[in-house]
């Protein structure tokens, strides 16, 4: 089964995914973030201007193929993507199929081809200030960005795309979880829903 975790950037999707993996380590995790298009053919300045919060920035065709493969019990080769440089430096990592596949992606429910393939759709949301604060911490620590560029990107693309694409896609969710939440309790709630399927 494919279990979708969607919602705002830095709303807590990964936190919930980790809690689910802690409860059941046989679950496997497929991340939409690994499927950004390789932008090594354009300059770093041009890459900085790309809207990474729009579906056009993602290789949806490959992602959907991999969703189908995992749903059929086949393992996939997930491309390695470098968030700091917005490139695929080459190589991939193998993701084994499992009875439960968590599919994590901000735009997951906004993209019809992805949404249609999910057996259970979960939307995680958080207020704007919480998402911005969490993003500042993550992007500076993990993605080598400075706070000013993170805030600029949040205001120019992340939040506008949240309002126009991400938030409206919550209407397709079977289960909605609002931040703050207790990860363990939320994971149990999700597993309860999965057991109903």
N, C-alpha and C positions, 0 to 999 in steps of 0.2 A: 504494500500500500504506500501511496505517496501522500505525506502529511505536509501541507504548506504552512510556513510561518512567514507572514507578510506584515507590513506596517511601516510606520515612520522610521527614518534613518535614526539610529541610536535610541530607539524606543524600548529596546530590551529583547529583541528577537534572538540574538546570540546567547544572551543570559538564559532565556527559556530553553533554547536548543541544548545548551550545556547541562542544564538541570535534567532534561529528558535523557541525555546520554549517560548521566550519572546513575539514573534509575535503571536504565536498560542498556548495557554496553554492546548489545547486538544491533542496535539501531545504527544506521549510517547517515551521514550528513552531506547533502549536495548544496553548494552555495552559489547563488546567482552571481555573486561578486567575482567569482573565478572566471566568468564568461564575458568580461569587458573586452571590447575589440582592441587589437594590438595597434598602437598609435606610434610605433617606432619610425614610421615614414614621414612624420611631421615634427616640427621643432618643439622643444619644451615649452616655449611661449604659446605656440598654437595649441598644444595639449592642455595647457592651463585654462584656455578659453572654452574648452569643450564642456557641454552640459552632460555630466555623468549621471544625472538623475532622470534622464529621458530614455525610453526604451531603445532609441536608435544607437545608444552607446554600447549596447549589449549584443552579443552574438546569439540571438534568440533561436536561430535555426539549430545550431549545435546543442544548445541547452535543452531544447525540446526533444531532440534525438536522444540525448543522454537520459532524459526523464523516461522516455519510452523504453530504452534499453534496461534501465534499472527496474522498471515496472514489470519487464519480461524476465527478470532474474539474471540479467547479464551485467557483468562489471563494465566500467567505463574508464577512459583515460581523460581525466580532467586537466585542461591546460593550466600551466603555472602562470600566474599573473602578478606583476609587480605594481602595487598601488602607488608607490612613491614615484615611479617613472611613467606610469600608464602604458606599460608595454608587456608583451609576452616574451620573456628572455629566452624562451625555448624550453622544451621539456614538458612533462606532465606528471601527474601522480594518479595512481590507480585507486579507484573507488569501487569496493566490492559491493555487490548486490546484497540486500538483506530483506527480511520480511517487512520491516518498516524503514522507509526512507524519509528522513526529514528534509524538506526542500525549503531553504531559507533565502528570502529575497524581498527587498523593499517593494519592487514593482510586480511581484509574483501574481497578485490578484488583478492588477491593472492590465496585464497582458493576457488576452483571451486564450491563446494557444496553451499557455502555462496553466491558467486557471482551470480549464476544462479537464486537465489530466489529474487533478488532485482529488483524492478520496475524502480528505477533511481539510477545510480551509480555516486557518486561525489568523486573526488580525491583532497585532500588538500595537498599542498606541500610548503616547505620552504627550504632555503639554509641550509647547514650543520651547520654553526656557529649559526644561529638563533635557530635551533632545539636543539643544545647542550646547549645553554644559557638558553632556556626555560626549558629544562629537569633538569638542575642543580637546578634552582629555585624550580620547582615542587617536585622533589624527596627528596630534603633536607627538604623542608617545610612540605610536605604532607606524605612522606613515610619513614621518619626517617633515611635517608641515609646520609653518609658523602660525601662531594664533590669529594674526591679522588676515592671512589668506583663507584660513578655515572660516572665519566669520564672514568674509566677503563672499565665499562660495555658498555658504549657508543662506545668505540674504538674496543672492542673485539667482541661484538655481535650486538649491535643496528645498527651501521653503515654498517657492512658487510651484515646484513640481509636486510637493507634498499636498498643497491645496488643490491643484488641478487634476492630479492623477492618483496619488497614493491614498489620500483620505476618502475620496469617492469610492475607491475599490473596496472599502470596508463593508459595503452593502452586500458583497458576495460571501462574506465570512460566515462560517457555521458557529464559530466561537470567537468572542472578542475579549481581550484581556488588556486592562488599562494599567499603566505604570503609575505609581509604584505597586509591585506585586511581590509576594513571597515566591521565589523560584520553585521551591519544592512543592508547595501547595498548587501552584499553577501547573506544574508538570503532572501532578496526580489528576488534576482536572482534565488535562488533555488526554491522558491515558484512559480515563473513564469514558471520554467521548470516543476514543479509538475502539474500545471494547464493545461499544454499541454497534459498530460497523459490521 
